[in-house]
Amino acid sequence: MPTVLIIDDNAAVAMALDVLFSLHDIAALRASSPEEGLALLAREPVDLVIQDMNFTADTTSGAEGVALFRDIRARYPDLPVILLTAWTHLDAAVDLIKLGAADYLPKPWNDDRLLASVSNLIELGQANRALGSRLQHERRARRELEQNFDLRGLVWQDPATERVLHLACQVARADVPVLITGPNGTGKERIADIIKANSQVADGPFVVLNCGALPAELIEAELFGADAGAYTGASKAREGKFEAADGGTLFLDEIGNLPLAGQMKLLRVLETGRFERLGSNRERQVKVRVISATNADLGAMIRAGTFREDLFYRLNVIELRLPPLGARPGDILPLARAFLAPGKQLHPASEAMLMAYPWPGNVRELKNVMARASLLSTGATVMVADLGLPAAIVTPAEAEPDRAAIVAALARAGGVVAQAALELGLSRQALYRRMERLGIARP
């Protein structure tokens, strides 16, 4: 049950508020002086404070209330405070609102307005505490990953990326195949490199083969090697990727492009470590950690008969699903800043544009956009026009965010109205108007 602290020297006022809150499942603590109120705050967990502005008889200046508010703000900067007084001084109200007071209500108060303000502030406070706890957990998990594992300089901040990295590092030392799935341009090869760097064969070679970049008839030769005369143009023997990766890691990108004949040979290598070069009957033995990646729907390919089901299960001992960049918005700005040329910085409007853009080309597209912007910007600051991106889509009227959506967006943004407005597709002023209309207190 949420708890409100009432600091008021008028016992009748404190009792009336206590009764009002008890009817709405809100606990109330009472203090009759600033000193008693501060002592209670030091002992009891409180979600919100309602404080009077005057505590001495025949005093209407509000100076005592200002001093109390400043004390509370200094000791508990995130605790919402509602100011309540029979003597309304507009200048004092404006000054305290600027200093962070959540609301300023005259006596006698309107029960409905007071309850709405208290409920909104408690709800927002709970959401902010949950967000703060989550952010603290994410920062702790990030520090642990960075301290305990070699992340190869990867730039990231989004929780979705952290989950992929955590699993990648967790399975890195296990000698099992790993399948990395996700759209093109999301950074699957970077994840493979991190797995290799934290594996038992970290000092071994890291060999990469893009199965989608070669003609089908050459993929087997690339994988397994070929003796002289094995195919037209093979004038001398050559080793394949498996031989080159012996004692290390082989990363097979776009594994869905491997032809069926090559799939069968790959399955045998994964099971036995043995293979023959094309045109040779001599069996060779290797010890290779295989990591594969694809943006294809291998399940659909199995049903269509173009990918072997037994190979899929052999490759898919551990699957890492790397989300598209649009699904990990926390990574966008850190990556953008990392891709900018030295000495360049993003204008706030450019940052907003980057966050609003859906990034169908993922990290690869973002890198290209930043390279272009670095060249086109004439000064140190990259402006919106330098990005060359289409205008962000504005939220249509029929998709107007409701109260719950606004409160949730504010919580995710940590109370930063500009960031919440961007997420909701509104201007900051438009969000302020909706917050006022819906009775949502400003953070």
Secondary structure as the mmCIF struct_conf table of DSSP 4:
data_model
#
loop_
_struct_conf.conf_type_id
_struct_conf.id
_struct_conf.beg_label_comp_id
_struct_conf.beg_label_asym_id
_struct_conf.beg_label_seq_id
_struct_conf.end_label_comp_id
_struct_conf.end_label_asym_id
_struct_conf.end_label_seq_id
STRN STRN1 THR A 3 ILE A 7
BEND BEND1 ASP A 9 ASP A 9
HELX_RH_AL_P HELX_RH_AL_P1 ALA A 11 SER A 22
TURN_TY1_P TURN_TY1_P1 LEU A 23 ASP A 25
STRN STRN2 ALA A 27 ALA A 31
BEND BEND2 SER A 32 SER A 33
HELX_RH_AL_P HELX_RH_AL_P2 PRO A 34 ARG A 43
BEND BEND3 GLU A 44 GLU A 44
BEND BEND4 ASP A 47 ASP A 47
STRN STRN3 LEU A 48 ASP A 52
BEND BEND5 MET A 53 MET A 53
BEND BEND6 THR A 56 THR A 56
TURN_TY1_P TURN_TY1_P2 ALA A 57 ASP A 58
BEND BEND7 SER A 61 SER A 61
HELX_RH_AL_P HELX_RH_AL_P3 ALA A 63 ARG A 75
TURN_TY1_P TURN_TY1_P3 PRO A 77 ASP A 78
BEND BEND8 LEU A 79 LEU A 79
STRN STRN4 VAL A 81 THR A 85
BEND BEND9 ALA A 86 TRP A 87
HELX_RH_AL_P HELX_RH_AL_P4 LEU A 90 LYS A 98
TURN_TY1_P TURN_TY1_P4 LEU A 99 GLY A 100
BEND BEND10 ALA A 102 ALA A 102
STRN STRN5 ASP A 103 PRO A 106
BEND BEND11 LYS A 107 PRO A 108
HELX_LH_PP_P HELX_LH_PP_P1 TRP A 109 ASN A 110
HELX_RH_AL_P HELX_RH_AL_P5 ASP A 111 ASN A 148
BEND BEND12 PHE A 149 PHE A 149
TURN_TY1_P TURN_TY1_P5 ARG A 152 GLY A 153
HELX_RH_AL_P HELX_RH_AL_P6 PRO A 159 VAL A 171
TURN_TY1_P TURN_TY1_P6 ALA A 172 ARG A 173
BEND BEND13 ALA A 174 ALA A 174
BEND BEND14 VAL A 176 VAL A 176
STRN STRN6 VAL A 178 THR A 181
TURN_TY1_P TURN_TY1_P7 ASN A 184 GLY A 185
BEND BEND15 THR A 186 THR A 186
HELX_RH_AL_P HELX_RH_AL_P7 LYS A 188 ALA A 197
TURN_TY1_P TURN_TY1_P8 ASN A 198 ASN A 198
BEND BEND16 SER A 199 SER A 199
TURN_TY1_P TURN_TY1_P9 GLN A 200 ASP A 203
BEND BEND17 GLY A 204 GLY A 204
STRN STRN7 PHE A 206 ASN A 210
TURN_TY1_P TURN_TY1_P10 CYS A 211 GLY A 212
BEND BEND18 ALA A 213 LEU A 214
HELX_RH_AL_P HELX_RH_AL_P8 ALA A 216 PHE A 224
STRN STRN8 ALA A 226 ALA A 226
TURN_TY1_P TURN_TY1_P11 ALA A 228 GLY A 229
BEND BEND19 ALA A 230 TYR A 231
TURN_TY1_P TURN_TY1_P12 THR A 232 GLY A 233
BEND BEND20 LYS A 236 LYS A 236
STRN STRN9 ARG A 238 ARG A 238
HELX_RH_AL_P HELX_RH_AL_P9 LYS A 241 ALA A 244
TURN_TY1_P TURN_TY1_P13 ALA A 245 GLY A 247
BEND BEND21 GLY A 248 GLY A 248
STRN STRN10 THR A 249 ASP A 253
TURN_TY1_P TURN_TY1_P14 GLU A 254 GLU A 254
HELX_RH_3T_P HELX_RH_3T_P1 ILE A 255 ASN A 257
BEND BEND22 LEU A 258 LEU A 258
HELX_RH_AL_P HELX_RH_AL_P10 LEU A 260 THR A 272
BEND BEND23 GLY A 273 GLY A 273
STRN STRN11 ARG A 274 GLU A 276
STRN STRN12 LEU A 278 LEU A 278
TURN_TY1_P TURN_TY1_P15 GLY A 279 GLY A 279
STRN STRN13 GLU A 283 GLN A 285
STRN STRN14 ARG A 289 THR A 294
BEND BEND24 ASN A 295 ALA A 296
HELX_RH_AL_P HELX_RH_AL_P11 LEU A 298 ALA A 304
TURN_TY1_P TURN_TY1_P16 GLY A 305 GLY A 305
BEND BEND25 THR A 306 PHE A 307
HELX_RH_AL_P HELX_RH_AL_P12 GLU A 309 LEU A 315
TURN_TY1_P TURN_TY1_P17 ASN A 316 VAL A 317
STRN STRN15 ILE A 318 ARG A 321
HELX_RH_3T_P HELX_RH_3T_P2 LEU A 325 ALA A 327
HELX_RH_3T_P HELX_RH_3T_P3 PRO A 329 ASP A 331
HELX_RH_AL_P HELX_RH_AL_P13 ILE A 332 PHE A 339
BEND BEND26 LEU A 340 LEU A 340
HELX_LH_PP_P HELX_LH_PP_P2 ALA A 341 ALA A 341
TURN_TY1_P TURN_TY1_P18 PRO A 342 GLY A 343
STRN STRN16 GLN A 345 LEU A 346
HELX_RH_AL_P HELX_RH_AL_P14 PRO A 348 ALA A 356
BEND BEND27 TYR A 357 TYR A 357
TURN_TY1_P TURN_TY1_P19 PRO A 360 GLY A 361
HELX_RH_AL_P HELX_RH_AL_P15 ASN A 362 LEU A 376
BEND BEND28 THR A 378 ALA A 380
STRN STRN17 THR A 381 VAL A 382
HELX_LH_PP_P HELX_LH_PP_P3 MET A 383 MET A 383
HELX_RH_AL_P HELX_RH_AL_P16 VAL A 384 LEU A 387
HELX_LH_PP_P HELX_LH_PP_P4 LEU A 389 PRO A 396
HELX_RH_3T_P HELX_RH_3T_P4 ALA A 397 ALA A 399
HELX_RH_AL_P HELX_RH_AL_P17 ARG A 403 ARG A 412
TURN_TY1_P TURN_TY1_P20 ALA A 413 GLY A 415
HELX_RH_AL_P HELX_RH_AL_P18 VAL A 417 LEU A 424
TURN_TY1_P TURN_TY1_P21 GLY A 425 GLY A 425
HELX_RH_AL_P HELX_RH_AL_P19 ARG A 428 LEU A 438
TURN_TY1_P TURN_TY1_P22 GLY A 439 GLY A 439
HELX_LH_PP_P HELX_LH_PP_P5 ILE A 440 ARG A 442
#
